[in-house]
Amino acid sequence: MPDRPLAGIGVLVTRPVEQAEQLVQLIEAAGGRAIRFPTLAIAPPTDPTALGALLDRLAQFDLAIFISPTAVEQALRRLHERGQKLPADMTIAAIGAGSAAALAAHGIVALAPKERFDSEGLLALPRLRQVKGQRVVIFRGEGGRALLGDTLRARGAEVVYAECYRRVRPATDAAALQDRWRRGEIDVVSITSIAALDNLYAMFDEPGRAALRATAVAVLNASQAAACQRLGFVHAPLVASQATDAALVQAIGAWAARRA
């Protein structure tokens, strides 16, 4: 692969402002044009009191699962503000490589899938198969997927959600972005959460949605790829080999090489 595999490629970055910089830097280092258009903003949870009460009894849980890097940062920040830490004897798991890396940055080693970076991949781990009688806390944003919790309950675990943030749609006019699409400036859309994809789709008018569906899209995992396919994307999504920014950029670079 060339030193600048994304030369001439415009990549739409839909991450929240505070989470986009690393991906932007990797795209630009590879020669691409990173076009920032956050379709998610991170807000405090609706009921911070309930979250605080749950954090006070973390020692009761056997296993903690972190759904996203945002869940890691928001949960650990709130623990720090309260003068608390994750219990030393608690098993920690992360849904993907990005979440595991965010935990590692805080000195926390987590179980994570090696291949499929979503709830299904995590549930396939041996540690997650033997949970009967255990208490599990899942750190996530409000309104996440139910599959993980439902499956663990079916396996005999007691599951509680620690909803430590909300994802909200920014009040941004997408007209200028659609103009850039018509000028041919956007070659690939990078999607790092299903909520970001849904918000982007909702922010467009029908011609904009048609243009979006006809554009190549790069995602972190199979669940996000399936969400693109449900919306009717023309091209098969480019799925990163790991749930990391570097792997996402590599997937786009491999696509650009095939297209050349």
N, C-alpha and C positions, 0 to 999 in steps of 0.2 A: 504494500500500500504506500502511496507517495507521502512525502513529509507533510503536505497540506491537502489531505484527502477531501476536504470540504470546500476547496477553492471555488468561488463563484456560486456556492449553494446558500440560499436564504433559509434559515431555520427559525420557525416560530417557537418561542419559549413561553409557555403558559403558566409557569410556576408563580407562586406568590412572590412579591418583590423581595422579601427578606430571605428567600430560599433559592433565588435564581442565579446568583452571581457565579457560583462554581461552574454550573452548566454553561453559562454565557462565556466564561473564560475558556473552557475547553473547546467550544465551537469556534471561537475566534482564533485560538491557537492552531486549530486545524485548517484555518483559512476561510471559514464560513462567515456568513453575516448572521449574527444573532438578533432576532427581532423580538423585543420584549413586549408581551401583551398578557399580563397576569389575569387569569380568569378565576382565581381564587384569592381571597384574603383570609387571614387567620384572626379570629376574634376569641375573647374569653368564653368559657362555657356558660350556658344559660343559668346554671345553678352552681356557682362555685362553692357554696356551703356544703352541698352534697358531696362534691369532690373532696373537700377538706375532711369531712367525716370519714370518708373511705380511706384517705391517706393515713388517718390516725390509727386505723386498724390493719395496716398492711402486714404486720407480723402474723396475722391469722392465716395468710395465704401461702400455699405451697409453690405456686407457679405464677409468674407475671409475664404477659405477652404484650409486646409493643408492635402496633400495626404499621407505624410509619416513622420516619425521622422526626416529623413534627410532633408526633405523640411522645417521642423520647425527649425532645427539647422542652416541650411544655410541661410534661410530668416532672422531669428532673428539676426544672426551674421552680416549680411550685413546692417540691420537696425541700429544695435549698432555702426558699423563703421561709419555710416553716422549721428550719433547723433539723430536717430529717434526711435519712438516706434509705435506699432499698435495703431490706433485711439481708444480712450476710448469708443466711442459710436458704434463701429463696432461689429457686431455679428461674432464670431469665431466658426468654425466647423472643426472637424477632422474626417478623414475617419475611424479611428479605435482607439482602446484603447492605442496602442503604441504611436500614434501621440498625443492623448489627454494627455497622461502622460508626453510626452516631453514638451508640452505647459504648463502643470501644474508645471513642474520644474522651469519654468520662471514666475510663478505666474499668468498664463493666464487660465481661465476657458473656456472650449470648449464644444460645442454640439458634441456628437458622438453616433453612433449606439450602441445598447445594445446587439444585437444578430449577425447580419451579418456584418462583418468588411470589407466592400469594397464599391465601388461606389453605388451598388444597395442598400446596407443597409443604406447608408447616404441619398440617394434620397427618401427613405421611411419615413424619419422623417417629421413631420408636418411642421416644419420651412422651409424645403427645397421644400415643395409642393406649398407654397404661395410666389412666387418670381417675379411675373409679375411686370415689370417696375423697378426692382431693379438692381443694379450693383454688380457683383460678381467677385472677383479675386481668382483664384485657384493657390496656390503655389505648384509647382511640379518640377520634373526633366524634362529634354527635352525628348519629344517623348512619353509621358504617354498615358494612355487610353483616348479615346475621349468621352466615354459614359456619364460621369458626365457633362461635358460642353455642349454636344449636348442636353442632356435632360433638363438642366436648360434653355437653349435657347428656346427649344420647349415650356417651361412653361412661357416664356415671359421675361426672364432675359437677361441683357446684360452681357456677360461673357468675361473675359480677363485672359489669362494664364500668370503667373509670373514664368518663367522657371529659377530657381535659382541654378541649378547644372546640370551636365551631368553624366550619368553612362557609364563607359567605361569598356571594357573587359581587364583584366590584361594580359600582354604578358608572360604567365606562361605555362611551359611545363607540360601537364597532365600525362605524361608517368609514373612518379613515383606514382601518385595517382592511376592509373589503376593497377599498380603492387600491391598496398595495397588492392585493391578490390579482386584481384586474390588470395591473401593470406587470405582472409576472415576477414579483419580487419574492414570493414565498414558494419554496420548492418542497419543504418538508415541515410537518407539524410535529413537535415533540409533546407527548402526553405522559405525565407522570402520575396521574390519578384519574379515576373515572369521573369524579366530581368536576375536575378541570375540563374534561372533555364535554360533559353534559352542559356546563356553563357556557363554554365556547359556542356550542351548537345553539343554545337558547339565545345567545346574544346576536345571532345573525338573522337576516331576513332569508327568504327562500332562495334567491339567487346566490347569496353568500353561503348557505348550507350546501347547495349543489357544488360550488367551487371547493368547499372544504372536503366534501365526500370524494371529489376527484383528485385530491392531493395526497401524496405519500404521507404516511403517519408512522412515527417511531414511538414505541411504547416499552415499558419496563417488564411486563409480564403477560401471561396468557389471559388473565381476566380483563385487562385493559384492551387487549387485542380483540377479545370477544365483544366488548362494548362497542368498539369501532365497527365491527362487522354487523352488529345489530342496527347501527345507524345507517348502514348501507354504503360504507366506504368502498370505492371501486377497486382499490389495490389492496392486496394482503398486507396487513400491518408488519412493519419491521420490528421484530421483538429482540430486545437486548439479551445477550447471553447471561448477564447478571443484572440485578436491580441496582445498578450504579450509573452515575452520570457518564463515566468513562466508557462503559459498555454501550450506553445509548449512543454516544458519539461514534463509537466504532461501528455500530450497526448502520448508522447513517452513512459513514464513510464507505462501507462495503456496498451499500446500495448505489452510492455515487459512482463507484468504480465500475459496477455492472452497467450503469446507464451510459458511461462514457464511450 
